[in-house]
């Protein structure tokens, strides 16, 4: 009669060992999930577009993925669509396009942008630009120079955008990421940089 008792006594440590192994596996999965969550949160950001300031490149209620790593490796570039916090409000996120870079001379005259005397061709503009198309001080005789570490940004839909024409250039520390690609709606899934600004090679005399 002693044999069954011995088998039962031997089974208990085995069960305890199995439970301990299961708990260890669950713990490892949870830790890995937490690491992945914070790693992904550090690298990317989901963005919900509200409004029409970036139409027709982006539409109201589009959803995007923004890359938060790019600008830890290099500076923003002209044409980048960025997620930023406007100078006077940390509670809001704006989405705009980088137009002029630090140290560049920007002139805006009658809805045309000139960078260091070169006209900027902007194929993404949805309509004639008639609102704030001569913003001061950027519309003066020679325009104005963008301060160091600051960027001039505008929405593609110039007639319906609150941007650097109103609140001025933004500092790099207020740029949170670069819009990467669109995930919604599905029929527009994919890249958002099919149209980009280009500088004409010859200088333009502006009277």
Secondary structure, DSSP 8 states (H G I E B T S, - for coil): -HHHHHHHHHHHHHHHHHHHHHHHHHHHHHHHHHHHHHHHHHHEEEEE--SSTTTTTS-TT-EEEEESSHHHHS---TT-EEEE--TT-TT--EEEEEEE-TT-EEEEETTEEEETTEEEE-TT--S---SSTT-TTTTSTT-EE--TTEEEEE-SSGGG--SHHHH--EEGGGEEEEEEEEEESGGG-EES-SS--EEEEEE----
